[in-house]
Amino acid sequence: MSVKISTKGRYAARIMVCIAAHAGAGGMTKYEIAESEGISSDYVAQILLRLKSAGLVISHRGKKGGFRLARPAGEITMADVLNASEGPLELAPCMRRPCRRSATCVTKGVWGRAGKAVYDVLEGASLQGLADEHRRAQSVRGGNFDI
């Protein structure tokens, strides 16, 4: 069985944790994020556009420019990040678009409960908590943090 988050979703989570972990240092450029996370700067830019469109990051131009969180890290969840990068969580296509068996399908409730459980876990994971964990991991081992 395989329920997967795409590379784009995983990278979006890493980018957001990186920005949150460096929040006190001001904004981060796409190049700084790319170097820190080992992701190409072009791909970082693509993901940042999605995150910006979703209202999760803001950008500033100029010498002290870069990307910052649009709101406090404690108010942003992994559900927000994945929704911005991947779209709504959907374990089965029939959860959003009824199929011809919807009226009699006995498994639809299972898919709905499973999707809600996954969503609840993602909604409970704040960016602040992950950024704090990232900083602790960096101080203990130094190096990159993979999600």
Sine and cosine of phi, psi and omega as CSV:
sin_phi,cos_phi,sin_psi,cos_psi,sin_omega,cos_omega
0.00,0.00,0.58,-0.81,-0.03,-1.00
-0.56,-0.83,0.92,-0.40,0.17,-0.99
-0.90,-0.43,0.93,-0.37,-0.16,-0.99
-0.88,-0.47,0.56,-0.83,0.20,-0.98
-1.00,-0.09,0.72,-0.69,-0.06,-1.00
-0.92,0.39,0.24,-0.97,0.09,-1.00
-0.84,0.54,-0.66,0.75,0.01,-1.00
-0.86,0.51,-0.68,0.73,0.02,-1.00
-0.91,0.41,-0.69,0.72,0.03,-1.00
-0.90,0.43,-0.67,0.75,0.02,-1.00
-0.92,0.39,-0.62,0.79,0.04,-1.00
-0.87,0.48,-0.66,0.75,0.04,-1.00
-0.89,0.46,-0.71,0.71,0.02,-1.00
-0.89,0.46,-0.67,0.74,0.00,-1.00
-0.89,0.46,-0.70,0.71,-0.01,-1.00
-0.92,0.40,-0.64,0.77,0.05,-1.00
-0.90,0.43,-0.66,0.75,0.02,-1.00
-0.87,0.50,-0.75,0.66,0.00,-1.00
-0.89,0.46,-0.69,0.72,-0.01,-1.00
-0.90,0.43,-0.64,0.77,-0.03,-1.00
-0.93,0.37,-0.42,0.91,-0.01,-1.00
-0.96,-0.29,0.33,0.94,-0.11,-0.99
-0.86,0.51,-0.59,0.81,-0.02,-1.00
-0.94,0.34,-0.31,0.95,-0.04,-1.00
-1.00,-0.01,0.11,0.99,-0.05,-1.00
1.00,-0.02,-0.24,-0.97,-0.03,-1.00
-0.95,0.31,0.36,-0.93,0.06,-1.00
-0.89,-0.45,0.68,-0.74,0.08,-1.00
-0.98,0.20,0.29,-0.96,0.04,-1.00
-0.88,0.47,-0.50,0.87,0.01,-1.00
-0.94,0.33,-0.65,0.76,0.04,-1.00
-0.91,0.42,-0.66,0.75,0.03,-1.00
-0.90,0.43,-0.72,0.70,-0.02,-1.00
-0.86,0.51,-0.70,0.71,0.00,-1.00
-0.92,0.40,-0.69,0.72,-0.02,-1.00
-0.89,0.46,-0.62,0.78,-0.11,-0.99
-0.98,-0.21,-0.08,1.00,0.01,-1.00
0.93,0.38,0.62,0.79,0.00,-1.00
-0.85,-0.53,0.59,-0.81,0.01,-1.00
-0.88,0.48,0.59,-0.81,-0.03,-1.00
-0.90,0.44,-0.52,0.86,0.05,-1.00
-0.91,0.41,-0.66,0.75,0.01,-1.00
-0.94,0.34,-0.62,0.78,0.08,-1.00
-0.85,0.53,-0.70,0.71,-0.01,-1.00
-0.88,0.48,-0.67,0.74,0.02,-1.00
-0.87,0.49,-0.71,0.71,-0.03,-1.00
-0.93,0.36,-0.65,0.76,0.03,-1.00
-0.87,0.49,-0.56,0.83,0.06,-1.00
-0.88,0.47,-0.68,0.73,0.03,-1.00
-0.90,0.43,-0.69,0.72,-0.01,-1.00
-0.91,0.41,-0.60,0.80,0.04,-1.00
-0.93,0.37,-0.69,0.73,0.02,-1.00
-0.87,0.48,-0.52,0.85,0.00,-1.00
-0.99,0.11,-0.03,1.00,0.02,-1.00
0.98,0.21,0.38,0.93,0.00,-1.00
-1.00,-0.06,-0.48,0.88,0.06,-1.00
-0.77,-0.64,0.37,-0.93,0.13,-0.99
-0.80,-0.60,0.40,-0.92,0.01,-1.00
-0.83,-0.56,0.50,-0.87,0.06,-1.00
-0.76,-0.65,0.66,-0.75,0.05,-1.00
-1.00,-0.01,0.24,-0.97,0.11,-0.99
0.97,-0.24,-0.08,-1.00,-0.10,-1.00
-0.85,0.53,-0.65,0.76,0.01,-1.00
-0.98,-0.20,0.45,0.89,-0.05,-1.00
-0.98,0.17,-0.07,-1.00,0.00,-1.00
0.70,-0.72,-0.23,-0.97,-0.03,-1.00
-0.96,-0.27,0.67,-0.74,0.05,-1.00
-0.74,-0.68,0.30,-0.95,0.09,-1.00
-0.93,0.38,0.60,-0.80,-0.01,-1.00
-0.98,0.18,-0.34,0.94,0.06,-1.00
-0.52,-0.85,0.16,-0.99,-0.04,-1.00
-0.83,0.55,0.59,-0.81,-0.04,-1.00
-0.86,0.51,-0.50,0.87,0.03,-1.00
-0.93,0.36,-0.26,0.96,0.00,-1.00
-0.99,-0.16,-0.01,1.00,0.00,-1.00
-0.93,-0.37,0.76,-0.65,-0.02,-1.00
-0.92,-0.39,0.24,-0.97,0.08,-1.00
-0.90,0.43,-0.46,0.89,0.08,-1.00
-0.89,0.45,-0.67,0.75,0.04,-1.00
-0.88,0.48,-0.72,0.70,-0.06,-1.00
-0.90,0.43,-0.73,0.68,-0.02,-1.00
-0.94,0.35,-0.56,0.83,0.07,-1.00
-0.90,0.44,-0.64,0.77,0.01,-1.00
-0.93,0.37,-0.62,0.79,-0.09,-1.00
-1.00,-0.02,-0.50,0.86,-0.11,-0.99
-0.90,-0.43,-0.38,0.93,-0.13,-0.99
0.99,-0.13,0.01,-1.00,-0.06,-1.00
-0.88,0.48,0.57,-0.82,0.06,-1.00
-0.91,0.41,0.77,-0.64,-0.02,-1.00
-0.56,-0.83,0.98,-0.21,0.01,-1.00
-0.96,0.26,-0.54,0.84,0.02,-1.00
-0.69,-0.73,0.67,-0.75,-0.05,-1.00
-0.86,0.52,-0.44,0.90,-0.05,-1.00
-0.96,0.28,-0.13,0.99,0.01,-1.00
-0.95,0.32,-0.47,0.88,0.01,-1.00
-0.96,-0.29,-0.51,0.86,-0.03,-1.00
-0.81,-0.59,0.95,-0.30,-0.03,-1.00
-0.84,0.54,0.64,-0.77,0.08,-1.00
-0.98,-0.19,-0.03,-1.00,-0.06,-1.00
-0.93,0.36,-0.23,0.97,-0.01,-1.00
-0.98,-0.22,0.05,1.00,-0.09,-1.00
-0.78,0.63,-0.66,0.75,-0.08,-1.00
-0.92,0.40,-0.46,0.89,-0.07,-1.00
-0.87,-0.49,0.09,1.00,-0.08,-1.00
-0.96,0.29,0.86,-0.52,0.00,-1.00
-1.00,0.03,-0.23,0.97,-0.02,-1.00
-1.00,-0.02,-0.27,0.96,-0.05,-1.00
-0.84,0.54,-0.62,0.78,0.03,-1.00
-0.89,0.45,-0.60,0.80,0.04,-1.00
-0.90,0.43,-0.72,0.70,0.00,-1.00
-0.89,0.45,-0.63,0.78,0.02,-1.00
-0.90,0.43,-0.70,0.71,0.01,-1.00
-0.92,0.39,-0.64,0.77,0.02,-1.00
-0.90,0.43,-0.69,0.72,0.03,-1.00
-0.88,0.47,-0.66,0.75,0.03,-1.00
-0.91,0.42,-0.64,0.77,0.01,-1.00
-0.89,0.46,-0.70,0.71,0.04,-1.00
-0.90,0.44,-0.72,0.69,0.01,-1.00
-0.86,0.51,-0.67,0.75,0.00,-1.00
-0.88,0.47,-0.64,0.77,0.05,-1.00
-0.90,0.44,-0.72,0.69,0.00,-1.00
-0.91,0.41,-0.61,0.79,0.02,-1.00
-0.93,0.37,-0.45,0.89,0.01,-1.00
-1.00,0.09,-0.12,0.99,-0.01,-1.00
-0.99,-0.16,0.99,-0.16,-0.01,-1.00
-0.99,0.15,0.47,-0.88,0.06,-1.00
-0.88,0.47,-0.57,0.82,0.02,-1.00
-0.88,0.47,-0.72,0.69,0.02,-1.00
-0.88,0.48,-0.67,0.74,0.01,-1.00
-0.94,0.34,-0.61,0.79,0.04,-1.00
-0.91,0.42,-0.65,0.76,0.05,-1.00
-0.89,0.46,-0.68,0.73,0.03,-1.00
-0.89,0.45,-0.64,0.77,0.03,-1.00
-0.87,0.49,-0.72,0.69,0.00,-1.00
-0.89,0.45,-0.65,0.76,0.04,-1.00
-0.89,0.46,-0.70,0.71,0.00,-1.00
-0.89,0.45,-0.65,0.76,0.02,-1.00
-0.89,0.45,-0.66,0.75,-0.05,-1.00
-0.95,0.30,-0.46,0.89,0.00,-1.00
-0.99,0.16,-0.73,0.68,-0.11,-0.99
-0.89,-0.46,-0.28,0.96,-0.10,-1.00
0.87,0.50,0.67,-0.74,-0.01,-1.00
0.83,-0.56,-0.09,-1.00,-0.08,-1.00
-1.00,0.08,0.41,-0.91,-0.03,-1.00
-0.92,-0.40,0.86,-0.51,-0.03,-1.00
-0.98,-0.20,0.66,-0.75,0.11,-0.99
-0.90,-0.43,0.00,0.00,0.00,0.00
